[in-house]
């Protein structure tokens, strides 16, 4: 199968009907209000294994020959494809080895192991894990299962679009996360085949915007600026098959920053009661930050996964609160005298801010004799409240040195 068609995607739907869940499509009124559209969320975070990846992985395994199955399977993955392959292999009694980046969330590593797969950790991003998986495949002769650059995988992911149209026939825009391009390729082929007027928009992390860079260059291009909290789409080089499909079927690719992704994770939790990993929140990030120009349309945003490590979630929420003006971190200097700290605390109390943390020291190269440096973390209502606090502290004669977490 060299080219992916709507018929291939419909065949995948039959393969998957007793394995995957038909996930819910729910309107998010908070996002609808922000964007002046009706925004619906396709909740693949509620899928078995917590991600859409099980669709493509199981469809690929179902189409392996008996000889390929006997050799066992090997895959590289940032975490979600790993779980899909591990579960699919377990269901078929096939030995599975998964290579994941050493930076993969612990929750994804643990879940993959729980399905019986052998896990090897290597490198910082997906591409590093891929290189190691290819090396192991050459040594063992196992059957390699690519996470995105494979027609059966793409067809499996495309079944998401079939479900979207079943629940919302008059969809106008579909927003899809992009890493290597598997999910958007499948969705775009299905969506454009059903209704050529549907607009398909891809969303990438600005830090690893490899598909956007490839599109601009007119060829597959490696792009990496910095790590991303959207580990599920941390792919430095997209596939040639997915690139060609994106070139033909995808209308637009936009990028979002790390702060915008963090903000979207928090937004979905607070406003939508939805737990999304970084890659699953990029579409919401694009909407929240006004990067979708359409108005008065039916917009579907795919929440691709919800496998987020609790420790990572804590740090993301902390960064998002800071971006929204709900957490203020700063340093100031006090005279090293009895009662000076109490004066500052009373001043902050008057502003109605909540003190989360205070660190005080008389030591350090930059702390002058007779003074003490104080670091404070305050819980605030919003940016206006933060500005009021800073102004009041400064008017009271204190220096305010802003601190980034």
C-alpha positions as CSV (number, residue, x, y, z in Angstrom):
1,X,0.0,0.0,0.0
2,X,2.0,3.0,-1.3
3,X,-0.7,5.6,-1.2
4,X,-3.3,6.1,1.5
5,X,-6.9,6.4,0.4
6,X,-10.3,6.8,2.0
7,X,-11.0,3.1,1.3
8,X,-7.8,2.1,3.2
9,X,-9.0,4.2,6.2
10,X,-12.5,2.5,6.0
11,X,-10.8,-0.9,6.0
12,X,-8.8,0.2,9.1
13,X,-12.0,1.1,10.8
14,X,-13.2,-2.5,10.4
15,X,-9.9,-3.8,11.8
16,X,-10.1,-1.5,14.8
17,X,-13.9,-1.7,15.6
18,X,-13.5,-4.2,18.4
19,X,-10.2,-2.8,19.7
20,X,-10.3,1.0,20.0
21,X,-12.9,3.2,21.5
22,X,-15.0,5.7,19.5
23,X,-14.0,8.8,21.5
24,X,-16.3,11.6,22.4
25,X,-16.7,14.8,20.4
26,X,-17.7,17.5,22.9
27,X,-18.2,21.3,22.5
28,X,-15.9,23.4,24.7
29,X,-17.9,26.5,25.5
30,X,-14.9,28.3,26.9
31,X,-12.9,27.9,23.7
32,X,-16.0,28.7,21.6
33,X,-16.3,32.0,23.4
34,X,-12.7,32.9,22.9
35,X,-12.6,32.2,19.2
36,X,-16.1,33.2,18.1
37,X,-16.6,29.7,16.7
38,X,-18.2,26.6,17.9
39,X,-15.2,24.6,19.1
40,X,-15.5,20.8,19.6
41,X,-12.8,18.7,21.2
42,X,-12.1,15.2,19.8
43,X,-11.0,13.5,23.1
44,X,-8.4,11.0,22.1
45,X,-6.9,11.4,25.6
46,X,-9.8,9.1,26.6
47,X,-8.7,6.4,24.1
48,X,-7.3,3.1,25.3
49,X,-3.7,3.7,26.2
50,X,-4.6,7.4,26.6
51,X,-3.7,8.3,23.0
52,X,-4.7,8.0,19.4
53,X,-1.6,6.0,18.6
54,X,-3.2,2.7,19.3
55,X,-5.2,3.1,16.1
56,X,-2.3,3.1,13.7
57,X,-0.2,0.6,15.7
58,X,-3.0,-2.0,15.9
59,X,-3.9,-1.6,12.2
60,X,-0.2,-2.1,11.2
61,X,0.2,-5.2,13.4
62,X,-3.0,-6.6,11.9
63,X,-1.6,-6.4,8.5
64,X,1.8,-8.0,9.2
65,X,2.5,-11.4,7.6
66,X,2.9,-14.5,9.8
67,X,6.6,-14.5,9.1
68,X,6.9,-10.8,10.2
69,X,5.0,-11.6,13.4
70,X,7.3,-14.5,14.3
71,X,10.3,-12.2,14.2
72,X,8.8,-10.0,16.8
73,X,8.4,-6.3,16.5
74,X,10.5,-3.3,17.3
75,X,9.4,0.4,17.4
76,X,10.7,3.8,18.3
77,X,8.4,6.2,20.1
78,X,8.2,9.3,22.3
79,X,5.8,7.2,24.4
80,X,2.3,6.9,22.9
81,X,3.1,4.8,19.8
82,X,5.1,2.6,22.3
83,X,1.9,1.8,24.3
84,X,-0.1,1.1,21.1
85,X,2.5,-1.3,19.8
86,X,3.0,-2.9,23.1
87,X,-0.7,-3.5,23.6
88,X,-1.2,-4.7,20.0
89,X,1.7,-7.0,20.2
90,X,0.4,-8.5,23.5
91,X,-3.0,-9.1,21.9
92,X,-1.3,-11.0,19.1
93,X,1.2,-12.9,21.3
94,X,4.1,-11.1,19.6
95,X,7.4,-10.1,21.3
96,X,7.8,-6.3,21.3
97,X,10.9,-4.1,22.0
98,X,10.3,-0.4,22.2
99,X,13.1,2.3,22.1
100,X,12.1,5.5,23.8
101,X,13.9,8.8,24.5
102,X,15.5,8.9,27.9
103,X,13.4,12.1,28.4
104,X,10.1,10.2,27.9
105,X,7.6,10.8,30.8
106,X,7.8,8.1,33.4
107,X,4.1,7.4,33.1
108,X,4.6,6.4,29.4
109,X,7.6,4.2,30.1
110,X,5.8,2.5,33.0
111,X,2.6,1.9,30.9
112,X,4.6,0.5,28.0
113,X,6.3,-2.0,30.3
114,X,3.0,-2.9,31.8
115,X,1.9,-4.3,28.4
116,X,4.8,-6.7,28.4
117,X,7.2,-4.9,26.1
118,X,11.0,-4.6,26.6
119,X,11.9,-0.9,26.9
120,X,15.2,0.6,25.8
121,X,15.9,4.3,26.7
122,X,18.1,6.3,24.4
123,X,18.7,10.0,23.5
124,X,16.7,13.2,24.1
125,X,14.1,13.2,21.3
126,X,12.3,10.7,19.1
127,X,14.9,10.8,16.3
128,X,17.6,9.6,18.8
129,X,15.3,6.7,19.8
130,X,14.6,5.9,16.1
131,X,18.4,5.6,15.3
132,X,18.8,3.2,18.2
133,X,15.8,1.1,17.1
134,X,17.2,0.8,13.6
135,X,20.4,-0.4,15.1
136,X,18.7,-3.1,17.2
137,X,16.5,-4.1,14.3
138,X,19.6,-4.8,12.2
139,X,21.0,-7.0,15.0
140,X,17.8,-8.9,15.8
141,X,15.9,-9.0,12.5
142,X,12.7,-7.9,14.3
143,X,10.0,-6.3,12.2
144,X,10.2,-2.5,12.5
145,X,6.9,-0.6,13.1
146,X,7.4,3.1,12.2
147,X,5.2,5.5,14.3
148,X,4.1,7.7,11.4
149,X,5.8,7.1,8.1
150,X,3.8,4.0,7.2
151,X,0.6,3.8,5.2
152,X,-1.1,1.3,7.5
153,X,-0.3,3.5,10.5
154,X,-1.6,6.6,8.7
155,X,-4.8,4.8,7.7
156,X,-5.4,3.8,11.3
157,X,-5.0,7.4,12.5
158,X,-7.4,8.5,9.7
159,X,-10.3,6.7,11.4
160,X,-10.4,9.6,13.8
161,X,-11.8,11.7,10.9
162,X,-14.5,9.2,10.1
163,X,-15.7,9.5,13.7
164,X,-15.6,13.3,13.6
165,X,-17.9,13.3,10.5
166,X,-20.3,10.8,12.1
167,X,-20.8,13.2,15.0
168,X,-20.5,16.5,13.3
169,X,-21.4,16.3,9.6
170,X,-21.0,20.1,9.0
171,X,-17.5,20.5,10.3
172,X,-15.6,23.4,8.7
173,X,-12.1,23.3,10.3
174,X,-10.1,20.5,11.9
175,X,-7.0,21.3,14.0
176,X,-4.5,18.5,14.4
177,X,-1.2,18.3,16.2
178,X,1.9,17.5,14.0
179,X,5.0,15.7,15.0
180,X,6.1,13.3,12.3
181,X,2.8,13.8,10.5
182,X,1.0,10.5,10.9
183,X,-2.2,11.7,12.5
184,X,-2.7,14.8,10.3
185,X,-2.0,12.8,7.2
186,X,-4.7,10.2,8.0
187,X,-7.2,12.8,9.1
188,X,-6.5,15.1,6.1
189,X,-6.9,12.3,3.6
190,X,-10.2,11.2,5.1
191,X,-11.6,14.7,5.7
192,X,-10.7,16.0,2.2
193,X,-12.1,12.9,0.6
194,X,-15.4,13.2,2.4
195,X,-15.6,17.0,2.0
196,X,-12.9,18.9,0.0
197,X,-14.1,22.2,1.5
198,X,-13.1,21.2,5.1
199,X,-10.0,23.2,6.2
200,X,-7.3,21.1,7.8
201,X,-4.8,23.0,10.0
202,X,-1.7,21.5,11.6
203,X,-0.3,22.8,14.9
204,X,3.4,22.3,15.9
205,X,5.6,23.3,18.8
206,X,7.6,26.3,17.7
207,X,10.7,24.7,19.2
208,X,10.5,21.6,16.9
209,X,8.5,22.9,13.9
210,X,10.0,20.4,11.5
211,X,7.0,19.9,9.2
212,X,6.4,23.7,8.9
213,X,10.1,24.1,8.1
214,X,9.9,21.3,5.6
215,X,6.8,22.8,3.9
216,X,8.5,26.2,3.6
217,X,11.7,24.5,2.1
218,X,9.7,22.3,-0.2
219,X,11.4,19.2,1.0
220,X,11.8,17.1,4.1
221,X,13.9,19.2,6.5
222,X,15.4,18.6,9.9
223,X,14.5,21.3,12.4
224,X,15.3,21.6,16.1
225,X,15.5,24.8,18.1
226,X,15.0,23.6,21.7
227,X,13.3,20.8,23.7
228,X,9.5,21.0,24.0
229,X,7.0,20.0,26.7
230,X,5.0,18.5,23.9
231,X,7.1,15.4,23.9
232,X,4.6,13.4,21.8
233,X,5.3,15.7,18.7
234,X,9.0,16.2,19.4
235,X,10.2,15.0,15.9
236,X,13.1,16.7,14.3
237,X,12.6,15.2,10.9
238,X,9.2,14.3,9.4
239,X,8.6,11.3,7.1
240,X,8.7,11.5,3.3
241,X,5.4,9.8,3.0
242,X,3.7,12.1,5.5
243,X,5.4,15.2,4.0
244,X,3.9,14.4,0.6
245,X,0.5,13.9,2.0
246,X,0.7,17.1,4.1
247,X,1.8,19.0,1.0
248,X,-1.2,17.8,-0.9
249,X,-4.0,17.9,1.7
250,X,-3.1,20.2,4.6
251,X,-4.2,23.9,4.2
252,X,-2.0,25.5,6.9
253,X,0.6,24.8,9.6
254,X,1.0,27.1,12.6
255,X,3.3,26.9,15.6
256,X,2.8,27.6,19.3
257,X,5.3,28.5,22.0
258,X,6.1,26.5,25.1
259,X,4.4,29.1,27.3
260,X,1.3,28.9,25.1
261,X,1.2,25.1,25.4
262,X,1.6,25.2,29.2
263,X,-1.2,27.8,29.3
264,X,-3.5,25.5,27.2
265,X,-2.8,22.5,29.5
266,X,-4.0,24.5,32.4
267,X,-6.9,26.0,30.5
268,X,-8.2,22.5,29.5
269,X,-7.9,21.3,33.1
270,X,-9.7,24.3,34.6
271,X,-12.3,25.1,31.9
272,X,-12.9,21.8,30.3
273,X,-12.0,19.3,33.1
274,X,-9.7,17.6,30.6
275,X,-6.2,16.2,31.3
276,X,-4.1,16.7,28.1
277,X,-0.4,16.2,27.6
278,X,1.6,18.9,25.9
279,X,1.1,17.5,22.4
280,X,-2.6,17.1,23.1
281,X,-3.0,20.7,24.1
282,X,-1.3,22.4,21.1
283,X,-4.6,22.9,19.2
284,X,-6.2,24.5,22.2
285,X,-3.1,26.7,22.5
286,X,-3.5,27.9,19.0
287,X,-7.2,28.9,19.7
288,X,-6.5,30.6,23.0
289,X,-3.8,32.7,21.5
290,X,-5.8,33.9,18.5
291,X,-3.8,32.0,15.8
292,X,-7.0,30.6,14.2
293,X,-8.4,33.3,12.0
294,X,-11.7,31.7,11.1
295,X,-15.0,32.9,12.8
296,X,-18.5,31.6,13.0
297,X,-17.3,28.1,12.0
298,X,-17.6,24.6,13.4
299,X,-14.0,23.9,14.5
300,X,-12.8,20.5,15.8
301,X,-9.6,20.4,17.8
302,X,-8.0,17.0,18.3
303,X,-6.8,16.4,21.9
304,X,-4.4,13.7,20.8
305,X,-3.3,12.3,24.2
306,X,-3.4,12.6,27.9
307,X,-0.4,10.7,29.1
308,X,1.3,13.3,31.1
309,X,3.7,12.7,34.0
310,X,2.5,14.2,37.3
311,X,5.9,15.8,37.9
312,X,5.9,17.4,34.5
313,X,2.2,18.5,34.9
314,X,3.2,20.3,38.1
315,X,5.9,22.2,36.3
316,X,3.7,23.0,33.4
317,X,0.9,24.4,35.6
318,X,3.5,26.5,37.5
319,X,4.7,28.0,34.3
320,X,1.1,28.6,33.1
321,X,0.1,30.3,36.3
322,X,3.1,32.6,35.9
323,X,2.1,33.5,32.3
324,X,-1.5,34.3,33.4
325,X,-0.4,36.6,36.2
326,X,-1.5,34.3,38.9
327,X,2.0,33.7,40.4
328,X,4.5,36.4,41.2
329,X,8.1,35.6,41.9
330,X,10.5,38.3,42.9
331,X,13.5,39.2,45.1
332,X,14.0,42.2,47.3
333,X,16.5,43.6,49.8
334,X,15.7,44.4,53.5
335,X,17.7,46.0,56.2
336,X,19.1,43.3,58.5
337,X,17.1,44.5,61.5
338,X,14.5,43.0,63.8
339,X,11.0,43.5,62.5
340,X,11.8,44.3,58.8
341,X,10.5,41.0,57.5
342,X,7.2,41.5,59.4
343,X,6.8,45.0,57.8
344,X,7.1,43.4,54.3
345,X,4.7,40.5,55.2
346,X,2.1,43.0,56.5
347,X,2.5,45.1,53.3
348,X,1.9,42.0,51.2
349,X,-1.1,41.0,53.4
350,X,-2.7,44.4,52.6
351,X,-2.6,43.5,48.8
352,X,-4.7,40.3,49.4
353,X,-1.9,38.2,47.8
354,X,-1.2,34.8,49.3
355,X,2.4,34.0,50.2
356,X,3.4,30.6,48.9
357,X,7.1,30.7,49.7
358,X,9.8,32.9,51.4
359,X,13.5,32.3,51.2
360,X,15.7,34.7,53.3
361,X,19.5,34.9,53.4
362,X,22.3,37.3,54.6
363,X,24.9,35.4,52.6
364,X,25.9,35.6,49.0
365,X,28.3,37.7,46.9
366,X,25.6,40.3,46.0
367,X,24.2,40.7,49.5
368,X,25.6,43.9,51.1
369,X,26.7,44.0,54.7
370,X,23.8,45.0,56.9
371,X,21.2,43.7,54.5
372,X,19.3,40.5,53.8
373,X,17.9,39.3,50.5
374,X,14.4,37.9,50.4
375,X,12.9,35.7,47.6
376,X,9.1,35.6,47.6
377,X,6.5,33.6,45.6
378,X,3.0,35.0,45.8
379,X,-0.3,33.7,44.6
380,X,-2.2,36.5,42.7
381,X,-5.5,36.9,41.0
382,X,-4.4,38.1,37.6
383,X,-2.0,40.4,35.8
384,X,-3.7,43.6,37.1
385,X,-3.5,42.3,40.6
386,X,0.2,41.5,40.1
387,X,0.9,45.0,38.7
388,X,-0.8,46.6,41.7
389,X,1.3,44.5,44.2
390,X,4.5,45.4,42.4
391,X,3.6,49.1,42.4
392,X,2.7,49.1,46.1
393,X,5.9,47.4,47.1
394,X,8.0,49.8,45.1
395,X,6.2,52.8,46.5
396,X,7.0,51.6,49.9
397,X,10.7,51.8,49.1
398,X,11.5,48.2,48.3
399,X,13.4,47.1,45.2
400,X,11.6,44.5,43.1
401,X,13.8,42.1,41.0
402,X,11.5,39.8,38.9
403,X,12.5,36.2,38.9
404,X,11.6,33.5,36.4
405,X,10.9,30.0,37.7
